[in-house]
Amino acid sequence: MKAQSNLKRIDGISDDDLAGLMKMAQAGDTETYSQLLQEVTIRLRRIVRRYRSFLTNEDIEDLVQDILISLHSVRATYDPQRPFMPWLLAITRNRLADGARRYAQTKLREVNTDGLDVTFAIENANKPTDVFGNENLKNAIDGLPAAQRTAVEMLKLREMSLKEAAAVSGMSIGALKVATHRAMIALRKMLLKTQ
C-alpha cells in the first residue's frame, strides 16, 4: 500500500491531493485554486521542457500559459472521482500538439534574410525619409486642431504608449483616444480631397 502511494506522489503532493484541490476549486475556493495552479505550473514547465527541449524559455512559458488557460476554461469538466494528472496530461498533450502546429506554420512563413544585402540597389531606397513620408500628410497633420495634432504626433508618429503620451501631454488617456480617433477621421477626409 505504501509503495503505491509513493508512486502517486510527485514533488511531495500526490495525485489525490491535486484532485482534492481541484474539487475544492470547482466548489469556488479561490485560495485553493491558486494553490492548485502553483503546484500544476511547476509540473507543466518540467513536462513542456522535457517534450520541447528545443524551444526557448519564452516559448516554453507561452506553452505553459496556454495549458493553464485551457485548464481554467475546462475546469468544470474535471470529474473529482477520477485521477487528476491523466486529465491534466490530456490537456497538455492537446496544447503541445497545437503548439507544434503553430511552430511549424510559423517556420513555413519565415523568410531567411541572412543572404540579403542590407541596402538596396536603388539609391533612393537608401536615403532616410522624414517621419511624415510625404508632403500631403504633413500638411494634413499641420491642419488638425492642437489636441488632435498632439495625439497623432505622440501616438502614431512617435509610437508612444497611451500612458507615456498622457504623462507628456497632460491629457487623459480617454482624451487622447478621442482626439486620435477624430484626427484619423479628419486626416482621411483631408487626404481623400488631395487625391
C-alpha contacts under 8 A as a table, 3 or more apart, distances in Angstrom:
res1	aa1	res2	aa2	distance
1	M	4	Q	5.28
1	M	5	S	6.50
2	K	5	S	5.26
2	K	6	N	6.25
3	A	6	N	5.07
3	A	7	L	6.30
4	Q	7	L	5.15
4	Q	8	K	6.56
5	S	8	K	5.13
5	S	9	R	6.42
5	S	14	S	7.72
6	N	9	R	5.13
7	L	10	I	7.81
8	K	14	S	5.48
8	K	15	D	5.88
8	K	16	D	7.98
9	R	12	G	5.95
9	R	13	I	5.50
9	R	14	S	3.98
9	R	15	D	6.49
10	I	13	I	5.57
10	I	14	S	5.78
10	I	15	D	7.54
11	D	14	S	7.95
13	I	17	D	6.08
13	I	18	L	7.17
14	S	17	D	5.02
14	S	18	L	6.40
15	D	18	L	5.03
15	D	19	A	6.08
15	D	83	P	6.47
15	D	84	F	5.95
15	D	85	M	6.23
16	D	19	A	4.94
16	D	20	G	6.10
16	D	83	P	6.89
16	D	84	F	7.31
17	D	20	G	4.99
17	D	21	L	6.20
18	L	21	L	5.01
18	L	22	M	6.14
18	L	36	L	6.73
18	L	84	F	6.33
18	L	85	M	7.89
19	A	22	M	5.07
19	A	23	K	6.13
19	A	80	P	6.09
19	A	82	R	7.87
19	A	83	P	6.46
19	A	84	F	5.03
20	G	23	K	5.04
20	G	24	M	6.28
20	G	80	P	7.40
21	L	24	M	5.20
21	L	25	A	6.07
21	L	32	T	5.93
21	L	33	Y	6.80
21	L	35	Q	7.82
21	L	36	L	5.97
22	M	25	A	4.87
22	M	26	Q	6.03
22	M	32	T	7.79
22	M	33	Y	6.80
22	M	36	L	6.81
22	M	80	P	7.44
23	K	26	Q	5.11
23	K	27	A	6.44
23	K	80	P	5.77
24	M	27	A	5.01
24	M	28	G	6.67
24	M	29	D	5.73
24	M	32	T	6.61
24	M	33	Y	7.52
25	A	28	G	5.14
25	A	29	D	4.79
25	A	30	T	6.22
25	A	31	E	7.99
25	A	32	T	5.74
25	A	33	Y	4.70
26	Q	29	D	7.25
26	Q	75	R	7.16
26	Q	76	A	6.63
29	D	32	T	5.49
29	D	33	Y	6.30
30	T	33	Y	4.90
30	T	34	S	6.14
31	E	34	S	5.10
31	E	35	Q	6.30
32	T	35	Q	4.97
32	T	36	L	6.08
33	Y	36	L	4.96
33	Y	37	L	6.19
34	S	37	L	5.16
34	S	38	Q	6.30
35	Q	38	Q	5.12
35	Q	39	E	6.25
36	L	39	E	5.16
36	L	40	V	6.03
37	L	40	V	5.04
37	L	41	T	5.83
37	L	68	L	7.64
38	Q	41	T	5.23
38	Q	42	I	6.68
39	E	42	I	5.72
39	E	43	R	6.96
40	V	43	R	5.24
40	V	44	L	6.07
41	T	44	L	4.99
41	T	45	R	6.16
41	T	64	V	7.15
41	T	68	L	7.63
42	I	45	R	5.49
42	I	46	R	6.61
43	R	46	R	5.21
43	R	47	I	6.18
44	L	47	I	5.00
44	L	48	V	5.96
44	L	64	V	6.11
44	L	92	T	7.85
45	R	48	V	5.27
45	R	49	R	5.95
45	R	60	I	7.08
45	R	61	E	7.19
45	R	64	V	6.18
46	R	49	R	5.13
46	R	50	R	6.10
47	I	50	R	5.12
47	I	51	Y	6.34
48	V	51	Y	5.27
48	V	52	R	5.63
48	V	53	S	7.64
48	V	60	I	6.39
48	V	63	L	7.39
48	V	64	V	7.13
48	V	96	L	7.69
49	R	52	R	5.16
49	R	53	S	4.96
49	R	55	L	7.84
49	R	60	I	6.56
50	R	53	S	5.64
52	R	55	L	5.75
52	R	60	I	7.50
53	S	56	T	7.96
55	L	58	E	7.95
55	L	59	D	5.84
55	L	60	I	6.24
56	T	59	D	5.22
56	T	60	I	6.26
57	N	60	I	5.02
57	N	61	E	6.11
58	E	61	E	5.07
58	E	62	D	6.18
59	D	62	D	4.95
59	D	63	L	6.30
60	I	63	L	5.18
60	I	64	V	6.25
61	E	64	V	4.98
61	E	65	Q	6.13
62	D	65	Q	5.11
62	D	66	D	6.20
63	L	66	D	4.96
63	L	67	I	6.23
63	L	95	R	7.17
63	L	96	L	7.13
63	L	99	G	6.86
64	V	67	I	5.11
64	V	68	L	6.21
65	Q	68	L	4.98
65	Q	69	I	6.11
66	D	69	I	5.13
66	D	70	S	6.20
66	D	95	R	6.85
67	I	70	S	5.03
67	I	71	L	6.06
67	I	91	I	6.77
67	I	92	T	5.91
67	I	95	R	6.01
68	L	71	L	4.94
68	L	72	H	6.10
69	I	72	H	5.03
69	I	73	S	6.18
70	S	73	S	5.10
70	S	74	V	6.16
70	S	91	I	7.15
71	L	74	V	5.38
71	L	75	R	5.58
71	L	88	L	7.40
71	L	91	I	7.08
72	H	75	R	5.26
73	S	76	A	7.77
74	V	77	T	5.55
74	V	78	Y	7.47
75	R	78	Y	5.68
78	Y	84	F	7.87
78	Y	87	W	7.32
79	D	82	R	5.66
80	P	83	P	7.36
80	P	84	F	7.64
83	P	86	P	6.32
83	P	87	W	7.06
84	F	87	W	5.36
84	F	88	L	6.31
85	M	88	L	4.93
85	M	89	L	5.90
86	P	89	L	4.94
86	P	90	A	6.16
87	W	90	A	5.26
87	W	91	I	6.61
88	L	91	I	5.16
88	L	92	T	6.15
89	L	92	T	4.76
89	L	93	R	6.01
90	A	93	R	5.16
90	A	94	N	6.36
91	I	94	N	5.23
91	I	95	R	6.28
92	T	95	R	5.15
92	T	96	L	6.02
93	R	96	L	5.09
93	R	97	A	6.15
94	N	97	A	5.14
94	N	98	D	6.22
95	R	98	D	4.92
95	R	99	G	5.97
96	L	99	G	4.91
96	L	100	A	6.09
97	A	100	A	5.06
97	A	101	R	6.29
98	D	101	R	5.17
98	D	102	R	6.20
99	G	102	R	5.02
99	G	103	Y	6.00
100	A	103	Y	4.99
100	A	104	A	6.08
101	R	104	A	5.15
101	R	105	Q	6.11
102	R	105	Q	5.14
102	R	106	T	6.10
103	Y	106	T	5.16
103	Y	107	K	6.26
104	A	107	K	5.12
104	A	108	L	6.28
105	Q	108	L	5.09
105	Q	109	R	6.49
106	T	109	R	5.26
106	T	110	E	6.26
107	K	110	E	5.21
112	N	115	G	7.58
113	T	116	L	5.31
117	D	120	F	6.86
119	T	125	A	7.79
119	T	126	N	6.23
120	F	123	E	7.14
120	F	125	A	6.26
120	F	126	N	6.51
121	A	125	A	7.88
122	I	125	A	5.68
122	I	126	N	7.33
123	E	126	N	5.52
123	E	127	K	7.07
124	N	127	K	5.43
125	A	128	P	7.95
129	T	133	G	6.38
130	D	133	G	5.77
130	D	134	N	7.92
131	V	157	L	6.91
132	F	135	E	7.31
132	F	137	L	6.24
132	F	138	K	5.66
132	F	157	L	7.78
133	G	137	L	7.35
134	N	137	L	5.74
134	N	138	K	6.58
135	E	138	K	5.06
135	E	139	N	6.15
136	N	139	N	5.20
136	N	140	A	6.11
136	N	191	L	7.07
136	N	194	T	7.44
137	L	140	A	5.01
137	L	141	I	6.14
137	L	187	L	7.91
137	L	191	L	7.11
138	K	141	I	5.24
138	K	142	D	6.15
139	N	142	D	5.00
139	N	143	G	6.22
140	A	143	G	5.10
140	A	144	L	6.78
140	A	187	L	6.11
140	A	190	M	6.30
140	A	191	L	7.03
141	I	144	L	5.40
141	I	149	R	6.08
141	I	152	V	7.92
141	I	187	L	6.99
142	D	149	R	6.99
144	L	148	Q	6.06
144	L	149	R	5.44
144	L	183	A	6.93
144	L	186	A	7.69
145	P	148	Q	5.46
145	P	149	R	6.04
146	A	149	R	5.09
146	A	150	T	6.05
147	A	150	T	5.16
147	A	151	A	6.19
147	A	179	A	6.39
148	Q	151	A	5.08
148	Q	152	V	6.17
148	Q	176	L	7.97
148	Q	179	A	4.73
148	Q	180	T	5.92
148	Q	182	R	7.15
148	Q	183	A	5.27
149	R	152	V	5.21
149	R	153	E	6.04
149	R	183	A	7.20
150	T	153	E	5.18
150	T	154	M	6.08
150	T	169	S	7.69
151	A	154	M	5.35
151	A	155	L	5.80
151	A	156	K	7.71
151	A	165	A	7.66
151	A	176	L	5.72
151	A	177	K	7.93
151	A	179	A	6.18
151	A	180	T	5.48
152	V	155	L	5.36
152	V	156	K	5.12
152	V	157	L	6.56
152	V	180	T	5.79
152	V	183	A	7.02
153	E	156	K	5.76
153	E	157	L	4.88
153	E	158	R	6.12
154	M	157	L	5.98
154	M	158	R	5.02
154	M	159	E	6.24
154	M	160	M	5.65
154	M	165	A	6.03
155	L	158	R	6.02
155	L	159	E	4.80
155	L	160	M	4.98
155	L	161	S	6.49
155	L	162	L	6.96
155	L	165	A	6.86
155	L	180	T	7.90
156	K	159	E	5.05
156	K	160	M	7.48
160	M	164	E	5.99
160	M	165	A	5.96
161	S	164	E	5.17
161	S	165	A	6.11
162	L	165	A	5.14
162	L	166	A	5.98
162	L	173	I	5.96
162	L	176	L	7.34
163	K	166	A	5.18
163	K	167	A	6.29
163	K	173	I	6.76
164	E	167	A	5.18
164	E	168	V	6.26
165	A	168	V	5.15
165	A	169	S	5.83
165	A	170	G	7.96
165	A	171	M	7.86
165	A	176	L	7.94
166	A	169	S	5.31
166	A	170	G	5.41
166	A	171	M	5.06
166	A	172	S	5.51
166	A	173	I	5.74
166	A	176	L	7.19
167	A	170	G	5.54
167	A	171	M	7.45
171	M	175	A	6.09
171	M	176	L	6.37
172	S	175	A	5.12
172	S	176	L	6.24
173	I	176	L	5.08
173	I	177	K	6.25
174	G	177	K	5.12
174	G	178	V	6.25
175	A	178	V	5.15
175	A	179	A	5.98
176	L	179	A	5.08
176	L	180	T	5.98
177	K	180	T	5.19
177	K	181	H	6.13
178	V	181	H	5.12
178	V	182	R	6.16
179	A	182	R	5.21
179	A	183	A	5.92
180	T	183	A	4.97
180	T	184	M	6.08
181	H	184	M	5.29
181	H	185	I	6.47
182	R	185	I	5.21
182	R	186	A	6.20
183	A	186	A	5.02
183	A	187	L	5.95
184	M	187	L	5.07
184	M	188	R	6.07
185	I	188	R	5.20
185	I	189	K	6.37
186	A	189	K	5.18
186	A	190	M	6.17
187	L	190	M	5.03
187	L	191	L	5.93
188	R	191	L	5.28
188	R	192	L	6.11
189	K	192	L	5.25
189	K	193	K	6.47
190	M	193	K	5.30
190	M	194	T	6.71
191	L	194	T	5.19
191	L	195	Q	6.61
192	L	195	Q	5.40
